[in-house]
């Protein structure tokens, strides 16, 4: 994992992207901002009151970190207008009233929600990526992205993936890196969502893991060898998802449905799908639902000795990533570097 992270960080330093961190109240985030700037991983905008941040973190050298206080920042009114326009006509389900009756209500709202403020900075092009979640829930982090950033062109599904890094040689994964999705966000994706997940995960594999993606759509069946039409219809779902992804991204090397051994073992792939460019050679794996994905990555992690880097968010029009609330400073720094690569 260390080597892969170092590679990711080295690539990030070449890009000079600006990443916004809205959680200036969290000392881990503040320290990560300082580390990221010192290591040259990205330019950092940290949200919060500068005097409060410095007073709370006297030992952290924030030289080079751009601290923006939304209360007094010159573009806050512009962001409030953007939010009002983006949400105009939307009704609050709890009250039955408009989310924001006017720009001033939008301004009051954005000053209570710095993650939304950061998302508006991202939408405006004032930053290149957003990292949040150290002291906010996943919903609090992703909701502003869904409301104002939206999804990437041709993609309708926000998803997640893990970059899986081997700690020893493995003949079925000679590069030592694989990407698993979706293991954290979409519980029971349909065929169209799975196609989106496949396309987004291939982009993450290329841009962040820096591998050429060969995407396997996973199942308990290989090319129709199994069938669950009577009950769950997961086999036809994976078949349909494969066809949709091929149509939407014809340049992508993708195939399925495959059992895992047919996807990674050349001897099995050649036997079960002799004409496939992916069978026996896959490095990106799309699971049929979150049960399979979450179980799969944790088996690889605990039994296989793989390190799991993520979850990495994908599918947004601009990069947004969610931190674990138990994250370390090193975790935040790593996600900053990943987000910078997603912005390239």
VEXFI-978438 format. One record per residue (C-alpha): residue number from 1; residue in three letters; x, y, z. Coordinates in nm, 3 decimals. Layout:
BEGIN
<rotor num="NUM" residu="ALA" X="X" Y="Y" Z="Z"/>
...
END
This chain:
BEGIN
<rotor num="1" residu="UNK" X="0.000" Y="0.000" Z="0.000"/>
<rotor num="2" residu="UNK" X="0.281" Y="0.237" Z="0.086"/>
<rotor num="3" residu="UNK" X="0.430" Y="0.211" Z="-0.263"/>
<rotor num="4" residu="UNK" X="0.095" Y="0.273" Z="-0.430"/>
<rotor num="5" residu="UNK" X="0.025" Y="0.569" Z="-0.203"/>
<rotor num="6" residu="UNK" X="0.367" Y="0.713" Z="-0.276"/>
<rotor num="7" residu="UNK" X="0.297" Y="0.677" Z="-0.647"/>
<rotor num="8" residu="UNK" X="-0.039" Y="0.849" Z="-0.606"/>
<rotor num="9" residu="UNK" X="0.121" Y="1.130" Z="-0.407"/>
<rotor num="10" residu="UNK" X="0.401" Y="1.171" Z="-0.661"/>
<rotor num="11" residu="UNK" X="0.147" Y="1.203" Z="-0.940"/>
<rotor num="12" residu="UNK" X="-0.059" Y="1.452" Z="-0.739"/>
<rotor num="13" residu="UNK" X="0.240" Y="1.682" Z="-0.688"/>
<rotor num="14" residu="UNK" X="0.266" Y="1.729" Z="-1.065"/>
<rotor num="15" residu="UNK" X="-0.089" Y="1.863" Z="-1.095"/>
<rotor num="16" residu="UNK" X="-0.103" Y="2.155" Z="-0.847"/>
<rotor num="17" residu="UNK" X="-0.477" Y="2.114" Z="-0.794"/>
<rotor num="18" residu="UNK" X="-0.670" Y="2.311" Z="-0.532"/>
<rotor num="19" residu="UNK" X="-0.867" Y="2.104" Z="-0.281"/>
<rotor num="20" residu="UNK" X="-1.116" Y="2.252" Z="-0.034"/>
<rotor num="21" residu="UNK" X="-1.149" Y="2.112" Z="0.318"/>
<rotor num="22" residu="UNK" X="-1.465" Y="2.249" Z="0.484"/>
<rotor num="23" residu="UNK" X="-1.398" Y="2.104" Z="0.830"/>
<rotor num="24" residu="UNK" X="-1.160" Y="2.362" Z="0.976"/>
<rotor num="25" residu="UNK" X="-1.301" Y="2.280" Z="1.321"/>
<rotor num="26" residu="UNK" X="-1.132" Y="1.937" Z="1.312"/>
<rotor num="27" residu="UNK" X="-0.766" Y="1.932" Z="1.414"/>
<rotor num="28" residu="UNK" X="-0.696" Y="1.623" Z="1.203"/>
<rotor num="29" residu="UNK" X="-0.813" Y="1.809" Z="0.895"/>
<rotor num="30" residu="UNK" X="-0.611" Y="2.117" Z="0.987"/>
<rotor num="31" residu="UNK" X="-0.295" Y="1.910" Z="1.031"/>
<rotor num="32" residu="UNK" X="-0.363" Y="1.725" Z="0.705"/>
<rotor num="33" residu="UNK" X="-0.397" Y="2.060" Z="0.527"/>
<rotor num="34" residu="UNK" X="-0.054" Y="2.162" Z="0.653"/>
<rotor num="35" residu="UNK" X="0.101" Y="1.828" Z="0.555"/>
<rotor num="36" residu="UNK" X="-0.054" Y="1.835" Z="0.207"/>
<rotor num="37" residu="UNK" X="0.085" Y="2.182" Z="0.139"/>
<rotor num="38" residu="UNK" X="0.426" Y="2.096" Z="0.282"/>
<rotor num="39" residu="UNK" X="0.446" Y="1.784" Z="0.063"/>
<rotor num="40" residu="UNK" X="0.320" Y="1.974" Z="-0.241"/>
<rotor num="41" residu="UNK" X="0.026" Y="1.736" Z="-0.294"/>
<rotor num="42" residu="UNK" X="-0.222" Y="2.017" Z="-0.360"/>
<rotor num="43" residu="UNK" X="-0.307" Y="2.375" Z="-0.290"/>
<rotor num="44" residu="UNK" X="-0.542" Y="2.377" Z="0.009"/>
<rotor num="45" residu="UNK" X="-0.838" Y="2.597" Z="0.095"/>
<rotor num="46" residu="UNK" X="-0.947" Y="2.541" Z="0.455"/>
<rotor num="47" residu="UNK" X="-1.284" Y="2.677" Z="0.567"/>
<rotor num="48" residu="UNK" X="-1.329" Y="2.839" Z="0.906"/>
<rotor num="49" residu="UNK" X="-1.237" Y="3.138" Z="1.116"/>
<rotor num="50" residu="UNK" X="-0.861" Y="3.187" Z="1.089"/>
<rotor num="51" residu="UNK" X="-0.813" Y="3.312" Z="1.445"/>
<rotor num="52" residu="UNK" X="-1.012" Y="3.021" Z="1.588"/>
<rotor num="53" residu="UNK" X="-0.822" Y="2.765" Z="1.379"/>
<rotor num="54" residu="UNK" X="-0.482" Y="2.905" Z="1.478"/>
<rotor num="55" residu="UNK" X="-0.582" Y="2.931" Z="1.845"/>
<rotor num="56" residu="UNK" X="-0.702" Y="2.572" Z="1.853"/>
<rotor num="57" residu="UNK" X="-0.395" Y="2.439" Z="1.666"/>
<rotor num="58" residu="UNK" X="-0.098" Y="2.648" Z="1.787"/>
<rotor num="59" residu="UNK" X="0.162" Y="2.384" Z="1.701"/>
<rotor num="60" residu="UNK" X="0.057" Y="2.344" Z="1.337"/>
<rotor num="61" residu="UNK" X="0.238" Y="2.553" Z="1.077"/>
<rotor num="62" residu="UNK" X="-0.030" Y="2.668" Z="0.835"/>
<rotor num="63" residu="UNK" X="0.204" Y="2.857" Z="0.607"/>
<rotor num="64" residu="UNK" X="0.074" Y="2.824" Z="0.252"/>
<rotor num="65" residu="UNK" X="-0.274" Y="2.708" Z="0.356"/>
<rotor num="66" residu="UNK" X="-0.546" Y="2.944" Z="0.231"/>
<rotor num="67" residu="UNK" X="-0.798" Y="2.988" Z="0.513"/>
<rotor num="68" residu="UNK" X="-1.136" Y="3.118" Z="0.399"/>
<rotor num="69" residu="UNK" X="-1.398" Y="3.236" Z="0.648"/>
<rotor num="70" residu="UNK" X="-1.739" Y="3.205" Z="0.479"/>
<rotor num="71" residu="UNK" X="-1.885" Y="3.466" Z="0.716"/>
<rotor num="72" residu="UNK" X="-1.665" Y="3.742" Z="0.572"/>
<rotor num="73" residu="UNK" X="-1.545" Y="3.603" Z="0.237"/>
<rotor num="74" residu="UNK" X="-1.612" Y="3.834" Z="-0.058"/>
<rotor num="75" residu="UNK" X="-1.774" Y="3.561" Z="-0.273"/>
<rotor num="76" residu="UNK" X="-2.023" Y="3.433" Z="-0.014"/>
<rotor num="77" residu="UNK" X="-2.305" Y="3.634" Z="-0.169"/>
<rotor num="78" residu="UNK" X="-2.222" Y="3.488" Z="-0.511"/>
<rotor num="79" residu="UNK" X="-2.232" Y="3.135" Z="-0.369"/>
<rotor num="80" residu="UNK" X="-2.567" Y="3.209" Z="-0.202"/>
<rotor num="81" residu="UNK" X="-2.709" Y="3.322" Z="-0.536"/>
<rotor num="82" residu="UNK" X="-2.574" Y="3.006" Z="-0.698"/>
<rotor num="83" residu="UNK" X="-2.740" Y="2.790" Z="-0.433"/>
<rotor num="84" residu="UNK" X="-3.071" Y="2.971" Z="-0.464"/>
<rotor num="85" residu="UNK" X="-3.069" Y="2.927" Z="-0.842"/>
<rotor num="86" residu="UNK" X="-2.964" Y="2.561" Z="-0.819"/>
<rotor num="87" residu="UNK" X="-3.243" Y="2.476" Z="-0.572"/>
<rotor num="88" residu="UNK" X="-3.512" Y="2.714" Z="-0.697"/>
<rotor num="89" residu="UNK" X="-3.848" Y="2.539" Z="-0.702"/>
<rotor num="90" residu="UNK" X="-3.734" Y="2.257" Z="-0.472"/>
<rotor num="91" residu="UNK" X="-3.968" Y="2.185" Z="-0.182"/>
<rotor num="92" residu="UNK" X="-3.861" Y="2.090" Z="0.170"/>
<rotor num="93" residu="UNK" X="-4.033" Y="1.754" Z="0.230"/>
<rotor num="94" residu="UNK" X="-4.064" Y="1.817" Z="0.604"/>
<rotor num="95" residu="UNK" X="-4.223" Y="2.161" Z="0.584"/>
<rotor num="96" residu="UNK" X="-4.385" Y="2.157" Z="0.242"/>
<rotor num="97" residu="UNK" X="-4.231" Y="2.501" Z="0.181"/>
<rotor num="98" residu="UNK" X="-3.961" Y="2.605" Z="-0.068"/>
<rotor num="99" residu="UNK" X="-3.610" Y="2.511" Z="0.047"/>
<rotor num="100" residu="UNK" X="-3.506" Y="2.875" Z="0.011"/>
<rotor num="101" residu="UNK" X="-3.763" Y="3.152" Z="-0.030"/>
<rotor num="102" residu="UNK" X="-3.496" Y="3.398" Z="-0.145"/>
<rotor num="103" residu="UNK" X="-3.122" Y="3.451" Z="-0.175"/>
<rotor num="104" residu="UNK" X="-3.089" Y="3.567" Z="0.185"/>
<rotor num="105" residu="UNK" X="-3.236" Y="3.238" Z="0.309"/>
<rotor num="106" residu="UNK" X="-2.991" Y="3.055" Z="0.085"/>
<rotor num="107" residu="UNK" X="-2.709" Y="3.261" Z="0.234"/>
<rotor num="108" residu="UNK" X="-2.819" Y="3.174" Z="0.587"/>
<rotor num="109" residu="UNK" X="-2.836" Y="2.809" Z="0.486"/>
<rotor num="110" residu="UNK" X="-2.492" Y="2.797" Z="0.331"/>
<rotor num="111" residu="UNK" X="-2.337" Y="2.967" Z="0.636"/>
<rotor num="112" residu="UNK" X="-2.473" Y="2.681" Z="0.847"/>
<rotor num="113" residu="UNK" X="-2.340" Y="2.413" Z="0.611"/>
<rotor num="114" residu="UNK" X="-1.976" Y="2.455" Z="0.514"/>
<rotor num="115" residu="UNK" X="-1.980" Y="2.135" Z="0.308"/>
<rotor num="116" residu="UNK" X="-2.246" Y="2.296" Z="0.088"/>
<rotor num="117" residu="UNK" X="-2.034" Y="2.611" Z="0.082"/>
<rotor num="118" residu="UNK" X="-1.737" Y="2.403" Z="-0.036"/>
<rotor num="119" residu="UNK" X="-1.953" Y="2.235" Z="-0.301"/>
<rotor num="120" residu="UNK" X="-2.050" Y="2.579" Z="-0.434"/>
<rotor num="121" residu="UNK" X="-1.682" Y="2.677" Z="-0.448"/>
<rotor num="122" residu="UNK" X="-1.627" Y="2.361" Z="-0.650"/>
<rotor num="123" residu="UNK" X="-1.920" Y="2.435" Z="-0.879"/>
<rotor num="124" residu="UNK" X="-1.788" Y="2.787" Z="-0.935"/>
<rotor num="125" residu="UNK" X="-1.448" Y="2.651" Z="-1.037"/>
<rotor num="126" residu="UNK" X="-1.270" Y="2.820" Z="-0.748"/>
<rotor num="127" residu="UNK" X="-1.139" Y="2.480" Z="-0.632"/>
<rotor num="128" residu="UNK" X="-1.079" Y="2.150" Z="-0.813"/>
<rotor num="129" residu="UNK" X="-1.198" Y="1.899" Z="-0.552"/>
<rotor num="130" residu="UNK" X="-1.366" Y="1.862" Z="-0.213"/>
<rotor num="131" residu="UNK" X="-1.281" Y="1.636" Z="0.082"/>
<rotor num="132" residu="UNK" X="-1.511" Y="1.617" Z="0.385"/>
<rotor num="133" residu="UNK" X="-1.656" Y="1.372" Z="0.636"/>
<rotor num="134" residu="UNK" X="-1.408" Y="1.374" Z="0.925"/>
<rotor num="135" residu="UNK" X="-1.679" Y="1.509" Z="1.154"/>
<rotor num="136" residu="UNK" X="-1.985" Y="1.484" Z="0.930"/>
<rotor num="137" residu="UNK" X="-2.188" Y="1.188" Z="0.806"/>
<rotor num="138" residu="UNK" X="-2.162" Y="1.046" Z="0.456"/>
<rotor num="139" residu="UNK" X="-2.506" Y="1.188" Z="0.381"/>
<rotor num="140" residu="UNK" X="-2.392" Y="1.536" Z="0.488"/>
<rotor num="141" residu="UNK" X="-2.093" Y="1.506" Z="0.257"/>
<rotor num="142" residu="UNK" X="-2.263" Y="1.360" Z="-0.050"/>
<rotor num="143" residu="UNK" X="-2.591" Y="1.554" Z="-0.039"/>
<rotor num="144" residu="UNK" X="-2.438" Y="1.890" Z="-0.145"/>
<rotor num="145" residu="UNK" X="-2.261" Y="1.714" Z="-0.429"/>
<rotor num="146" residu="UNK" X="-2.584" Y="1.558" Z="-0.551"/>
<rotor num="147" residu="UNK" X="-2.770" Y="1.887" Z="-0.518"/>
<rotor num="148" residu="UNK" X="-2.529" Y="2.129" Z="-0.684"/>
<rotor num="149" residu="UNK" X="-2.243" Y="1.939" Z="-0.852"/>
<rotor num="150" residu="UNK" X="-2.457" Y="1.661" Z="-1.003"/>
<rotor num="151" residu="UNK" X="-2.319" Y="1.359" Z="-1.184"/>
<rotor num="152" residu="UNK" X="-2.065" Y="1.345" Z="-1.467"/>
<rotor num="153" residu="UNK" X="-2.188" Y="1.364" Z="-1.828"/>
<rotor num="154" residu="UNK" X="-2.341" Y="1.033" Z="-1.931"/>
<rotor num="155" residu="UNK" X="-2.341" Y="0.906" Z="-1.570"/>
<rotor num="156" residu="UNK" X="-2.648" Y="0.903" Z="-1.346"/>
<rotor num="157" residu="UNK" X="-2.507" Y="0.714" Z="-1.048"/>
<rotor num="158" residu="UNK" X="-2.271" Y="0.821" Z="-0.771"/>
<rotor num="159" residu="UNK" X="-2.081" Y="0.518" Z="-0.647"/>
<rotor num="160" residu="UNK" X="-1.769" Y="0.411" Z="-0.460"/>
<rotor num="161" residu="UNK" X="-1.474" Y="0.182" Z="-0.506"/>
<rotor num="162" residu="UNK" X="-1.176" Y="0.046" Z="-0.318"/>
<rotor num="163" residu="UNK" X="-0.826" Y="0.028" Z="-0.461"/>
<rotor num="164" residu="UNK" X="-0.699" Y="-0.309" Z="-0.340"/>
<rotor num="165" residu="UNK" X="-0.323" Y="-0.339" Z="-0.299"/>
<rotor num="166" residu="UNK" X="-0.145" Y="-0.673" Z="-0.255"/>
<rotor num="167" residu="UNK" X="0.121" Y="-0.721" Z="0.011"/>
<rotor num="168" residu="UNK" X="0.280" Y="-1.015" Z="-0.169"/>
<rotor num="169" residu="UNK" X="0.317" Y="-1.160" Z="-0.518"/>
<rotor num="170" residu="UNK" X="0.007" Y="-1.319" Z="-0.663"/>
<rotor num="171" residu="UNK" X="0.002" Y="-1.490" Z="-1.001"/>
<rotor num="172" residu="UNK" X="-0.360" Y="-1.388" Z="-1.053"/>
<rotor num="173" residu="UNK" X="-0.285" Y="-1.020" Z="-0.991"/>
<rotor num="174" residu="UNK" X="0.065" Y="-0.962" Z="-1.129"/>
<rotor num="175" residu="UNK" X="0.042" Y="-0.582" Z="-1.100"/>
<rotor num="176" residu="UNK" X="-0.049" Y="-0.611" Z="-0.731"/>
<rotor num="177" residu="UNK" X="-0.340" Y="-0.367" Z="-0.771"/>
<rotor num="178" residu="UNK" X="-0.711" Y="-0.421" Z="-0.834"/>
<rotor num="179" residu="UNK" X="-1.023" Y="-0.209" Z="-0.801"/>
<rotor num="180" residu="UNK" X="-1.351" Y="-0.331" Z="-0.643"/>
<rotor num="181" residu="UNK" X="-1.693" Y="-0.162" Z="-0.674"/>
<rotor num="182" residu="UNK" X="-1.946" Y="-0.081" Z="-0.542"/>
<rotor num="183" residu="UNK" X="-1.875" Y="-0.185" Z="-0.185"/>
<rotor num="184" residu="UNK" X="-2.013" Y="0.110" Z="0.011"/>
<rotor num="185" residu="UNK" X="-2.292" Y="0.318" Z="-0.146"/>
<rotor num="186" residu="UNK" X="-2.539" Y="0.144" Z="-0.378"/>
<rotor num="187" residu="UNK" X="-2.720" Y="-0.139" Z="-0.201"/>
<rotor num="188" residu="UNK" X="-2.896" Y="-0.316" Z="-0.488"/>
<rotor num="189" residu="UNK" X="-2.806" Y="-0.135" Z="-0.812"/>
<rotor num="190" residu="UNK" X="-3.005" Y="-0.206" Z="-1.126"/>
<rotor num="191" residu="UNK" X="-2.849" Y="-0.276" Z="-1.465"/>
<rotor num="192" residu="UNK" X="-2.820" Y="0.091" Z="-1.564"/>
<rotor num="193" residu="UNK" X="-2.661" Y="0.179" Z="-1.231"/>
<rotor num="194" residu="UNK" X="-2.417" Y="-0.111" Z="-1.261"/>
<rotor num="195" residu="UNK" X="-2.316" Y="0.009" Z="-1.607"/>
<rotor num="196" residu="UNK" X="-2.250" Y="0.356" Z="-1.460"/>
<rotor num="197" residu="UNK" X="-2.051" Y="0.200" Z="-1.175"/>
<rotor num="198" residu="UNK" X="-1.840" Y="0.001" Z="-1.422"/>
<rotor num="199" residu="UNK" X="-1.760" Y="0.307" Z="-1.634"/>
<rotor num="200" residu="UNK" X="-1.682" Y="0.525" Z="-1.332"/>
<rotor num="201" residu="UNK" X="-1.465" Y="0.257" Z="-1.170"/>
<rotor num="202" residu="UNK" X="-1.266" Y="0.211" Z="-1.489"/>
<rotor num="203" residu="UNK" X="-1.196" Y="0.586" Z="-1.484"/>
<rotor num="204" residu="UNK" X="-1.080" Y="0.566" Z="-1.122"/>
<rotor num="205" residu="UNK" X="-0.858" Y="0.269" Z="-1.205"/>
<rotor num="206" residu="UNK" X="-0.694" Y="0.466" Z="-1.483"/>
<rotor num="207" residu="UNK" X="-0.672" Y="0.809" Z="-1.319"/>
<rotor num="208" residu="UNK" X="-0.593" Y="0.711" Z="-0.959"/>
<rotor num="209" residu="UNK" X="-0.460" Y="0.354" Z="-0.950"/>
<rotor num="210" residu="UNK" X="-0.287" Y="0.424" Z="-1.285"/>
<rotor num="211" residu="UNK" X="-0.366" Y="0.083" Z="-1.435"/>
<rotor num="212" residu="UNK" X="-0.526" Y="0.006" Z="-1.769"/>
<rotor num="213" residu="UNK" X="-0.873" Y="-0.118" Z="-1.670"/>
<rotor num="214" residu="UNK" X="-0.999" Y="-0.460" Z="-1.774"/>
<rotor num="215" residu="UNK" X="-1.345" Y="-0.476" Z="-1.622"/>
<rotor num="216" residu="UNK" X="-1.517" Y="-0.797" Z="-1.511"/>
<rotor num="217" residu="UNK" X="-1.888" Y="-0.794" Z="-1.426"/>
<rotor num="218" residu="UNK" X="-1.912" Y="-1.053" Z="-1.148"/>
<rotor num="219" residu="UNK" X="-2.172" Y="-1.317" Z="-1.073"/>
<rotor num="220" residu="UNK" X="-2.208" Y="-1.675" Z="-0.952"/>
<rotor num="221" residu="UNK" X="-2.249" Y="-1.752" Z="-1.323"/>
<rotor num="222" residu="UNK" X="-2.010" Y="-1.737" Z="-1.620"/>
<rotor num="223" residu="UNK" X="-2.162" Y="-1.660" Z="-1.958"/>
<rotor num="224" residu="UNK" X="-2.496" Y="-1.812" Z="-1.868"/>
<rotor num="225" residu="UNK" X="-2.370" Y="-2.115" Z="-1.677"/>
<rotor num="226" residu="UNK" X="-2.601" Y="-2.030" Z="-1.384"/>
<rotor num="227" residu="UNK" X="-2.952" Y="-1.896" Z="-1.370"/>
<rotor num="228" residu="UNK" X="-3.161" Y="-1.732" Z="-1.099"/>
<rotor num="229" residu="UNK" X="-3.441" Y="-1.593" Z="-1.316"/>
<rotor num="230" residu="UNK" X="-3.708" Y="-1.748" Z="-1.097"/>
<rotor num="231" residu="UNK" X="-3.600" Y="-1.567" Z="-0.782"/>
<rotor num="232" residu="UNK" X="-3.353" Y="-1.278" Z="-0.793"/>
<rotor num="233" residu="UNK" X="-3.259" Y="-1.224" Z="-1.159"/>
<rotor num="234" residu="UNK" X="-2.902" Y="-1.120" Z="-1.077"/>
<rotor num="235" residu="UNK" X="-2.754" Y="-1.310" Z="-1.372"/>
<rotor num="236" residu="UNK" X="-2.962" Y="-1.134" Z="-1.639"/>
<rotor num="237" residu="UNK" X="-2.903" Y="-0.808" Z="-1.452"/>
<rotor num="238" residu="UNK" X="-2.526" Y="-0.845" Z="-1.488"/>
<rotor num="239" residu="UNK" X="-2.563" Y="-0.948" Z="-1.851"/>
<rotor num="240" residu="UNK" X="-2.777" Y="-0.643" Z="-1.924"/>
<rotor num="241" residu="UNK" X="-2.538" Y="-0.414" Z="-1.733"/>
<rotor num="242" residu="UNK" X="-2.246" Y="-0.544" Z="-1.940"/>
<rotor num="243" residu="UNK" X="-2.431" Y="-0.472" Z="-2.263"/>
<rotor num="244" residu="UNK" X="-2.527" Y="-0.119" Z="-2.148"/>
<rotor num="245" residu="UNK" X="-2.170" Y="-0.038" Z="-2.042"/>
<rotor num="246" residu="UNK" X="-2.034" Y="-0.161" Z="-2.375"/>
<rotor num="247" residu="UNK" X="-2.283" Y="0.056" Z="-2.562"/>
<rotor num="248" residu="UNK" X="-2.215" Y="0.364" Z="-2.349"/>
<rotor num="249" residu="UNK" X="-1.836" Y="0.324" Z="-2.343"/>
<rotor num="250" residu="UNK" X="-1.737" Y="0.126" Z="-2.655"/>
<rotor num="251" residu="UNK" X="-1.367" Y="0.191" Z="-2.594"/>
<rotor num="252" residu="UNK" X="-1.381" Y="0.019" Z="-2.253"/>
<rotor num="253" residu="UNK" X="-1.242" Y="-0.333" Z="-2.215"/>
<rotor num="254" residu="UNK" X="-1.530" Y="-0.495" Z="-2.027"/>
<rotor num="255" residu="UNK" X="-1.698" Y="-0.835" Z="-2.026"/>
<rotor num="256" residu="UNK" X="-1.917" Y="-1.062" Z="-1.819"/>
<rotor num="257" residu="UNK" X="-2.097" Y="-1.205" Z="-1.648"/>
<rotor num="258" residu="UNK" X="-1.808" Y="-1.395" Z="-1.484"/>
<rotor num="259" residu="UNK" X="-1.747" Y="-1.599" Z="-1.174"/>
<rotor num="260" residu="UNK" X="-1.444" Y="-1.459" Z="-0.994"/>
<rotor num="261" residu="UNK" X="-1.214" Y="-1.745" Z="-1.093"/>
<rotor num="262" residu="UNK" X="-1.310" Y="-1.707" Z="-1.459"/>
<rotor num="263" residu="UNK" X="-1.227" Y="-1.338" Z="-1.430"/>
<rotor num="264" residu="UNK" X="-0.879" Y="-1.379" Z="-1.278"/>
<rotor num="265" residu="UNK" X="-0.744" Y="-1.728" Z="-1.354"/>
<rotor num="266" residu="UNK" X="-0.618" Y="-1.762" Z="-1.714"/>
<rotor num="267" residu="UNK" X="-0.675" Y="-2.138" Z="-1.717"/>
<rotor num="268" residu="UNK" X="-1.039" Y="-2.096" Z="-1.610"/>
<rotor num="269" residu="UNK" X="-1.102" Y="-1.795" Z="-1.828"/>
<rotor num="270" residu="UNK" X="-0.969" Y="-1.970" Z="-2.136"/>
<rotor num="271" residu="UNK" X="-1.191" Y="-2.269" Z="-2.067"/>
<rotor num="272" residu="UNK" X="-1.512" Y="-2.078" Z="-1.994"/>
<rotor num="273" residu="UNK" X="-1.477" Y="-1.771" Z="-2.218"/>
<rotor num="274" residu="UNK" X="-1.203" Y="-1.838" Z="-2.473"/>
<rotor num="275" residu="UNK" X="-1.281" Y="-1.533" Z="-2.688"/>
<rotor num="276" residu="UNK" X="-1.290" Y="-1.279" Z="-2.405"/>
<rotor num="277" residu="UNK" X="-1.025" Y="-1.007" Z="-2.361"/>
<rotor num="278" residu="UNK" X="-1.114" Y="-0.987" Z="-1.991"/>
<rotor num="279" residu="UNK" X="-1.156" Y="-1.348" Z="-1.879"/>
<rotor num="280" residu="UNK" X="-0.854" Y="-1.462" Z="-1.677"/>
<rotor num="281" residu="UNK" X="-0.705" Y="-1.115" Z="-1.699"/>
<rotor num="282" residu="UNK" X="-0.933" Y="-0.876" Z="-1.510"/>
<rotor num="283" residu="UNK" X="-0.815" Y="-0.605" Z="-1.271"/>
<rotor num="284" residu="UNK" X="-1.141" Y="-0.413" Z="-1.212"/>
<rotor num="285" residu="UNK" X="-1.429" Y="-0.603" Z="-1.051"/>
<rotor num="286" residu="UNK" X="-1.794" Y="-0.493" Z="-1.042"/>
<rotor num="287" residu="UNK" X="-2.007" Y="-0.677" Z="-0.787"/>
<rotor num="288" residu="UNK" X="-2.381" Y="-0.732" Z="-0.836"/>
<rotor num="289" residu="UNK" X="-2.475" Y="-0.563" Z="-0.506"/>
<rotor num="290" residu="UNK" X="-2.332" Y="-0.418" Z="-0.188"/>
<rotor num="291" residu="UNK" X="-2.356" Y="-0.751" Z="-0.004"/>
<rotor num="292" residu="UNK" X="-2.119" Y="-0.919" Z="-0.247"/>
<rotor num="293" residu="UNK" X="-1.894" Y="-0.614" Z="-0.278"/>
<rotor num="294" residu="UNK" X="-1.855" Y="-0.545" Z="0.091"/>
<rotor num="295" residu="UNK" X="-1.799" Y="-0.910" Z="0.176"/>
<rotor num="296" residu="UNK" X="-1.561" Y="-0.952" Z="-0.117"/>
<rotor num="297" residu="UNK" X="-1.329" Y="-0.665" Z="-0.035"/>
<rotor num="298" residu="UNK" X="-1.313" Y="-0.763" Z="0.331"/>
<rotor num="299" residu="UNK" X="-1.228" Y="-1.125" Z="0.245"/>
<rotor num="300" residu="UNK" X="-0.948" Y="-0.998" Z="0.020"/>
<rotor num="301" residu="UNK" X="-0.835" Y="-0.766" Z="0.298"/>
<rotor num="302" residu="UNK" X="-0.837" Y="-1.016" Z="0.585"/>
<rotor num="303" residu="UNK" X="-0.763" Y="-1.350" Z="0.419"/>
<rotor num="304" residu="UNK" X="-0.572" Y="-1.227" Z="0.116"/>
<rotor num="305" residu="UNK" X="-0.358" Y="-0.965" Z="0.287"/>
<rotor num="306" residu="UNK" X="-0.475" Y="-0.686" Z="0.057"/>
<rotor num="307" residu="UNK" X="-0.478" Y="-0.326" Z="0.175"/>
<rotor num="308" residu="UNK" X="-0.805" Y="-0.146" Z="0.096"/>
<rotor num="309" residu="UNK" X="-0.770" Y="0.219" Z="-0.004"/>
<rotor num="310" residu="UNK" X="-1.109" Y="0.387" Z="0.006"/>
<rotor num="311" residu="UNK" X="-1.397" Y="0.408" Z="-0.026"/>
<rotor num="312" residu="UNK" X="-1.329" Y="0.647" Z="-0.311"/>
<rotor num="313" residu="UNK" X="-1.634" Y="0.836" Z="-0.439"/>
<rotor num="314" residu="UNK" X="-1.690" Y="0.850" Z="-0.813"/>
<rotor num="315" residu="UNK" X="-1.951" Y="0.956" Z="-1.064"/>
<rotor num="316" residu="UNK" X="-1.972" Y="1.325" Z="-0.968"/>
<rotor num="317" residu="UNK" X="-1.910" Y="1.588" Z="-1.234"/>
<rotor num="318" residu="UNK" X="-1.627" Y="1.716" Z="-1.012"/>
<rotor num="319" residu="UNK" X="-1.433" Y="1.523" Z="-0.745"/>
<rotor num="320" residu="UNK" X="-1.589" Y="1.488" Z="-0.400"/>
<rotor num="321" residu="UNK" X="-1.463" Y="1.239" Z="-0.142"/>
<rotor num="322" residu="UNK" X="-1.603" Y="1.129" Z="0.191"/>
<rotor num="323" residu="UNK" X="-1.377" Y="1.058" Z="0.490"/>
<rotor num="324" residu="UNK" X="-1.442" Y="0.811" Z="0.767"/>
<rotor num="325" residu="UNK" X="-1.521" Y="0.986" Z="1.094"/>
<rotor num="326" residu="UNK" X="-1.250" Y="0.769" Z="1.248"/>
<rotor num="327" residu="UNK" X="-0.991" Y="0.885" Z="0.995"/>
<rotor num="328" residu="UNK" X="-0.631" Y="0.966" Z="1.081"/>
<rotor num="329" residu="UNK" X="-0.429" Y="1.261" Z="0.954"/>
<rotor num="330" residu="UNK" X="-0.257" Y="1.021" Z="0.713"/>
<rotor num="331" residu="UNK" X="-0.596" Y="0.907" Z="0.581"/>
<rotor num="332" residu="UNK" X="-0.698" Y="1.265" Z="0.508"/>
<rotor num="333" residu="UNK" X="-0.369" Y="1.336" Z="0.332"/>
<rotor num="334" residu="UNK" X="-0.412" Y="1.025" Z="0.116"/>
<rotor num="335" residu="UNK" X="-0.765" Y="1.125" Z="0.017"/>
<rotor num="336" residu="UNK" X="-0.646" Y="1.475" Z="-0.073"/>
<rotor num="337" residu="UNK" X="-0.393" Y="1.320" Z="-0.312"/>
<rotor num="338" residu="UNK" X="-0.656" Y="1.086" Z="-0.461"/>
<rotor num="339" residu="UNK" X="-0.898" Y="1.375" Z="-0.510"/>
<rotor num="340" residu="UNK" X="-0.629" Y="1.574" Z="-0.689"/>
<rotor num="341" residu="UNK" X="-0.578" Y="1.285" Z="-0.931"/>
<rotor num="342" residu="UNK" X="-0.951" Y="1.260" Z="-0.995"/>
<rotor num="343" residu="UNK" X="-0.945" Y="1.628" Z="-1.094"/>
<rotor num="344" residu="UNK" X="-0.683" Y="1.588" Z="-1.365"/>
END
